[in-house]
């Protein structure tokens, strides 16, 4: 797809991406980002955009895989019930699973704690030509670990290295790592699903009231909800210090799941469109051989029919 032909895509998606993208330019205040934004859309129009983005994404993913030069790393963060799982499922519906891999990061294992905090994420990075999706990520080390200091105390870090500057240092380490990946062909997009406390409450109630969703609920979620203000402050600090042009944060309004999917899908499609992906060209010698093979196969078919 040429730059000329892709321009309408870029123009169309811009309004669903630009207002929510932060790349470190200027100030950032999480409270200024509305959680219930709809972008002037209704659900019917949003559904059409979501479906169109799926088709575009499937096409781009094929070219990404075939070209085998770029990789795409997508990071999803958010409070419990922000809609990370359902957003990933919806946006990537119809995309060839062979070219994608979802990694969900839970509580670190003993082996993982015997390494640096980035190690388990690094071994899960996508290969060239692939899309890697992190459902939570190394950013948990600057979120849940920050909100729960007792977790940090169990991480086997030499005590003299755990100073008041540890979060600043982790921000620096993460940004350096992401810059390194970007310089080597990994496109990084980071999505913070920004849900309101009231919407989270309603989703928790839905999980409790519907038997089919009971499994999603954990009493620990309520404990984390009580720490809402601390998490919001941690996200504010994290986004402000780790947003760069090479690895921007997209603060996704997540109270309306359908609009969140418009923003996420549009951001991914616009980023892939910018790579000018294409299928590898076959040289003249190979085309000549292909012609001979085709002729032989056609002749074989004719002989079989006789």
N, C-alpha and C positions, 0 to 999 in steps of 0.2 A: 504494500500500500504506500503510495507516494505521499510526500508532504502535502502536495496540492490537494489530492483526493481526501486526505485525512483532516483537512482544515475544518470542514463542517462538523466533524465529530468533536474536535477540540472546542469549537465555538459553542456547540450545543451543551457540552458537559461542564463548561467553565463555571457557569452560575451555580452548579451543584457541588463544586469543589472549592473554588477560591475563598468563599466566605468562612470556610471551616479549616483552612490550611494555615498552619503556623510554621515558618521556617527559621525562626529566631530573629527576624527583622522587626524592630520596634518592641513595644512592651506587650506583655501577655497577662491577662487577668481572667482566670477561669470563670469568675462570677459574671463576667460580661457575655458569656456564651450561653444562650438559651437552650434548654434541654427539649423544648417542645416546638422547635422550629419546623415549618413545613415547606419552606422555600416557595411559597405561592402555588403549591401543587395540591391536588386532591388525590385520593387513594387510587382512583381509576387511571388518571394520567400517570401516577407513579408506577403502577403495575406495568404499563406499557414500556416505560423507561427501563424498569428492572429486566423485563424480558429482552429488550433490545440489547442491553448491556451483557446479558448472558450469551447471546449469540456472538456479539463482538469479542467477548472474552474467550469463548471457545475457539474462535478463529485465530486470535492472537496467540493463544496457548499452543496451538499446533505449529505456528511459525516460530515461536520462541523455542520449542522443543527441537524442531528441524534445524534451525539456524545454529543452535548449540553454542551461543556466545554469551548471552546475558542470563542472569538468574534474577528471580524476584522474591524478596523476603517481605512478608506481610505480618505485622505484629498487631494483635488484638488485646487491648487492656480495658478494664472497666470494673465497676463494682459488681457484686453478685446480682444476678437477674438483669444485667444491662443488655443482654441479648447477643452475646458473643457467639455462642454455639449456633443459634438459629440464623444469625447473619451470615456466618461462614457457609452453612448448609444452603441457604437461599442464593447467595451471590454466585456460588460455584456449581449450582445445579446445571447439569448437562456438560460440564467440563470434563475432559478425559482424565480420570483419576491416576492414570499412569504418569502424568506429568506434574502431579501435585502431591504434596504430603503435608498432613496436619500433625503437629506435635503439641500435645497438651502438657504443660509443666505443672506438676503437683509438688507436694512437699519433697525436698531433696532427700535422696537415699544416702546411706552411709558412705557409699563409694563416691557419690557426687560431692559430699561434704569434705572429702579428702582432696578435692581439687579447688581451684579458684572459682569465684562465683560465676564466671562466664563460660566455664568449660562445658557444662552439659548442653548449653545452647550452641556452642561452636561446633560440636560434633553432629548437630542436627541441621546445620545450614544447608540450603538447597544447592544441588549441583548446577552447573551451567545448563541452561535449557529447561530448568525446572522452576516450579513455584513452591516455595516453602511458606507454610502458614503456622505461625506460633500463636496458640490459644493461651494467653499469658506468656511471659517471657522472662528474660534476665532483668526486666524492669521491676519484677516482684521484689528484687533485692534492694530496691530503693523505695518500696511501698510497704508491703506487709512486714518486711524486716525492720523498716524504720518505725512503723507504728507499734511493733512488738519488739522492743529491745532485747527481751529474753531470747529471741531467736538468734539474734546476732551473737549473743554470748555463747551459743552452742556451735558456732561455725568454725571452731578450731583456728581462728586467726590469732597470731601472736598478740597478746594483750597490748604491747606497746605500739602496735600499728592501728589499734582501734581508738582513734582520737576524735575530737570534735569536728575534724575536717573530713571524716570518712565519707559522708554523702557527697560532698563536693568532689572528692577524689574519685568516687564511683561514677559520677556524672562525667568527669573528664575521661575516665577509662572507657566508658561506653561510647562516648562521642568519637574518641580516637579509633576504637574498633570499627564503628560504623563508617567512618571516613575511609578506613583501610578497605573495607568490603566494597564501598562505592567505587573506589579507585580500581578495583579488580573486577568490576562488571556486575555487582549485585545492586539492583534497584531496591531501595528500602522505603516502605511506607508504613507508618505507625498510626493505628486507629485507637483513639480513646473514646469509648462509647459512653457519652455523657448523659447519664440518666438522673432524674430527680429523685429525691428521697421519697416523695409521695408515690411516684410511679413504681419505685422498688417495693414499697409497702403493698400496693395493689397486686403486683406480680407474685409476691410471697403469698398473699391470700389466695390467689388463683392456684398456686402450687399445692396449698393445703386443702383447698376445696375440691380439686379434681383428682380422683384416685390415680389416674394415669400420669399425673405430674408429681405425685408425692415423693417419688424417688429423687427428684431434683432438690428437695428441701433438706436442709441440715440445720440443727439447732445452733451450730457454730455461725451460721449466717446472721442470726439475730445478734450474737455477740459482736460480730464485725459491724453490724448496722449501728450499734451504740457508739462506734468510733468514727462515725461518718465525717465529722468535722476534721479529724486528724488525717483521714484519707484524702479529703479534698485539699487540704493544705499540702500534703505530700505530692499529689498530682500536680498542683499548681507549681511547686518548686521543680519537679521533675520535667514537666513540659517546657517550662521557661529555660531550663539549663541544658536540655538535650535536643532541642529543635534546631536543625540546620537545613540548608538547602539540599544537602545530600541525603538527609534522612528527616523529613518533616513530620510533624504530628498533625493529624487530622482530628479535630475535636468534633466528633459526630453527635448531633442532637439525637438522642436515643429514646425519647419518650414515645415516639411513633416509630415502630419497627420498620414500617414500609418506607418512611423517609430516610431512616438510617441506611437502608439497603440501597436507596438511590445514591446517597452520598458515597458509600463505600464502593459500589460497583462503578460509578462514574469516575472516581479517583483512580481505580485500578486500570480501567480501560484507557483513560487519558494518558496515564503513565506509559502503558505499553504502546499506545499509538505514537508516542513521542520517540520510540526507539527505532522506528522505521524498519520493522521486522519484515522478513521475506523468506520464502523457501529457497534453499540453496540452488544455484544454477548448475545444470549438467553441461559439461564441456562437449565440444563437437565429436571427439573420439568416442565418448560414451553414447552420444545420441546415435552415432553410426552403428554401434554395436546393438543398441536397443532396437534399431530398425531391422537389423538382421534377425534378432530374436523374435520380434513381432511377426516377421514374415514366416519364420519357421513355425510359430504357434498357430498362425492362420492356416498354413498348409496342413498342419497336423489335424486341425479341426475339420478341414474339408475331406481329408482322407478318412477320418473316423465316420463321417456321415455317409460315405459311399457304401 
